[in-house]
Amino acid sequence: MDLPPSSYHGSLEELWDEEEEPEEVKTVLSVVASVYHPYLDVFSKVKAENLPPHFTCDHHIKLEGSLPTVGVIYSLSNK
């Protein structure tokens, strides 16, 4: 009988590929509606704790009517 390794180094995706589902996946499956099960990676706490990767370029999104309104600027200092 093969014993499981005492430690495991890998990603959550690799764990999801195994026959037994991790406890987190079982919990998410019970909370998330079945129609959203193909998108379970969106609900991963592990992935949510990481920032998205940096990109070499940024872009500007122009939104019409998104400029601040003209008005009086009030001082917020105590002076």
Phi, psi and omega in degrees: 000126180279132177269146178291155179297150181287337175221155182228127177242114181183192181254166178297325179298321178294323178295322180294334181284341180289164183294317180272133180275139176296159182301323180298318180294320178298320179294315180296319179300325181282339183264322185275137178299146185299334180294336181262004181301328176296344183249030184299333180298336178292331184266007182286125177293325180297314180290330180289337180280349181256145176282155176293158181293153176285148178244159183283343180225151175245163178226160181249132178255117180269121178248125180292137179075017183261003179287147178294150180287154179279130180194178180287136177264121182264141177288135180254359181276165179281348183279000000 
